[in-house]
Amino acid sequence: MLARRTTNGPFLPGPVSREHQETLMRVAQAAPSHFNSQPWRFVLIENPHTIGEVARIAGESMTELIEAGVFFERYRRYFRFSTAEMEERRDGIHIDHLPGPLKPFTRQVFSDAGLKVMRQLGVPKKLGEDNRKLVQGSPLLLAALLDKGEYRPGELSGFYSIFGLGAAIENIWNAVGSLGIGIQFVSTPMEIPRQWAAVQGLLHVPEDLELMAVYRLGYLPPEQPRPTIDWSSRHRKRLSQYVFRETCDVPETDLPGSEK
């Protein structure tokens, strides 16, 4: 679990074996759920046309989000621009890989002025195309859904079902590494309601199910090239930043090396 990774780069082109797909579904099945309700449903997608359409939607969504500045405005508080900042905060993402023309003003890259320069350089379209290619080159997509009989937002059953799906996905995420498989959340369509609706239409999601997330999976190549704009996020908070002892008044004491 401590070696868990998210894959930002491409996968090998070969299919994920049915044996490994079944293994991932069985570890998901082993997750805890309220009253053993098992509210999760999954769709395994290997059809190249469907993957291509999801890829197109993901790429278009990325371009639109970057072009409009929505992505940076929504998530700016998580961006870190130096190792020292990451060491102090120990959360967020360290933007440490940028196109050459943007490097001289790294810290301003997500400001209004930086966004203008990115538009002039065609960065939104480049990022969208990078995203499309990543998803397009994924031999397997995994859609995660919830049964609306259990998933009722605003009720405890809604919380319980999301909690259970989270446990199921975490089981998958922790299992892929031992199989030589990588996984990444395909998040950009979720940011734009009409694009998310288009993904639901592609998958023929019925009225009694709620599409919650889509992931891309595939076998990992020996070398992982980095995307146009990339980051590192291996830092984790120290115990004293998120653990308390007995009451919320007493932060836990950090042991030497506990943040590693």
N, C-alpha and C positions, 0 to 999 in steps of 0.2 A: 504493500500500500504506500509506503514511503517512497517507492521508486516510480510511482504513477506519473505518466506524462500525457500531455495533449499534443496531438500531431498537427502542426501548422503547414507541413509540406506535402508533397505528392506521395501516393502509394505505388506499389508495384502493380502492373496492369492485370495480373492473373486474378481469377475469382477467389473469393474466400470459400474454403471447402464447406460442404454441407455439414460435415462432422463438427467443424469449429463453429458454424452458425448455431447448430443445435446445442453445443456446449454453452454458448453465450446466452441462449434462451433458457437453458436449465439453471444457470447461475442467477439469472434474473428471477426465475420462478422461486428460487430459494430465499428471496428477500422476505422480511417480515411485513405483514399488513394487518390492519385492524380487523379483528375477528377472522383472520385468514380470508379476507374478502377478495384478495388478489385482483384489484381493480384495473390493473394494467393490461393493455393490449399492444401488440407489436406488429408492424408490417416490415418484412424483409424484402428489399427492392433490388433486383439485379437487372431488370430490363433496361438496356442502354437508352432507349427512347425516353423512358420515364426519368432516368437519371439525368439525361441531357436537358429535359424540360425543367427539372428542379434546379439544375446548374444554371440555366438561363435566368430563371427567376432570382436565384441567389446573387448572380452577377449584376443583374439590373438593380436589385435592391441595394447592393453595396454602392454602386455608382450613384444612385439617387440619394442615399444617406450621406455620402461624403460630399457630393456636389452641393447639397442644401445646408451642409454644416450641422445636420441633426445629430449625426453620430458623435461628433466631438463635443457638441454642447451637452448631450445626454450623459456622456461618460468621461468628461474632462477631469473630474475629481479623482479618477483612478490612475491618471498618467503620471509617471515619474521620469525624470530626465537625467538623473545621475546615479551612480553607485551609492554616493553618500546619502542621497535622498531615500533610496531603497533601504539602506542600512538603518536609517532612523525610523522610517514608517513601517517597513517590513510588510507592506501590502501593496496592492495595485500592480501595474505593469511598467517595467523599465523600457522606454522606447530607445532602443540601442542600435537600430538598423534602419537607415533612411536613404532615399535616393540622394546622390551626390549634390545636386543643386539645393537641396533642403538642409543639408548638414550645417552650413554656417549659422543658421538661426534655429537650431533644434528646439529651444524652449518656446519660440514664438510660432512653431509650425502649426499649432492648432488654434492660434488666434485668428481674428478676422483677416488681418493682413496676411498671415501665413496661408489661410484658406484661399485667398485671392491668388497667391502665387501658385498654389497647388492646382487651382483651376486652369491657370495659364499654361502650366506644364502638362496638363492632361492627366494628372495623378488620379482623380476620381475614376475616370474610364479605365486607366491602367489597373487600379485596384479591383474594379469590378470584373475586368477580364481575368485577372489573376484568380479571383474567387471562383469565377465560372469554370476555369480550367481545373482548379483543385477538385471541385465537386464533380465535374464531368469525368475526371480521371479516377473517380472512386468506384471500385468494383461492387461495392455494397452500400446501400443506404438503409438506415434503420429508423422507422417512424415509431414514436412512442405515443400512445393514446390512453385515455382513461374512460372507463365505463361511466356514463352520466348517471346511472343508477346509484353509484357511490359518489361520484364527483359532483357535489352540489355546493358551489361557491357560496360563502356566507354561513354555511353550516359546518359543524365539526366534521362531518363525513367528508366535506371538501378538503379540509386540512389533512385528515387521515389518509385520504387517497393520494394527495400530492406527496405526503411524507413517504408512503409506500412506494410510489413510482420512483421517487428519489433514491430510495434504498435499492430498488431493482436496477436502476441505471448505474448507481455506484458499484454494484456487484459486477456489472458488465465492464465498467471502466477499469476496475481492478483486475479483471480476468484477462483482458486483451493482451497485456504485456507478455504473459507466459505463453501466448499463442503466436507471438511475433506480429501481432496486429496493432495498428494504430487507430485512434478514434478522435473525431473532432465534431463539435456542435455546429450545425449549419444554422446560424442564428439570424442572418440578415433578413430573410423573408418575414420573420416574426415581427420585425420592427415596423412593417408597413401592412396594415390590415388587408388591403386588396391583394397583395402578393401572397399573404398567408392563406387567404381564401382560395387563391389559384392552386396552391400546393394541396389543400384539402380536396379540391376538385379532381386533381390528378390521381389522388389515392382513393377516390370514391368513398370518402369518410361518411358513414351513415349518421342519421340524426341522433342516435343513442350513444355515439362516441365523440370525444373531444380530442382533437389533435393537439398534443402538448409540445412536441419537440421532434426534430429530425437530426440524425447524426450520420456522418460519413465514416466508413471503415474500409480497411484494406491492409494487406501485408506491407511491412515497412522495408524500404530499401536501405542498403548499408549507409548511404550518405543522404542527408536531408538538406537540400538547398533552401535558403531563407527567402520569404516573400519580399516584395518591394519595400513595404513598411512592416517591420516586425519588432517583437519585444521579448523580453525574458520575464518570467514571473515565478521563479523558484523560491523567492523569499517567503517566509511565513512569520507571523507575529511571534514575539517572545511570550512565554507563558504569562508573564506579568501583565501583558496587554489584553489578555482575553480570558484568563482563569482567575477565579476568586476562591478564597479559603473560608468556609463556614458561612459568611455573608458576603454581600456585594460590596461591603466596606473594606475588605482586606484582599488586595491583590496577591496572587500566588508569588512566591519567591522563585526567581530564576536560578536554575542550577547551571554551572559552567557548561557551555556548549549545548544547552537545551534547545536553542533555536535552530540547530542544524538538522 
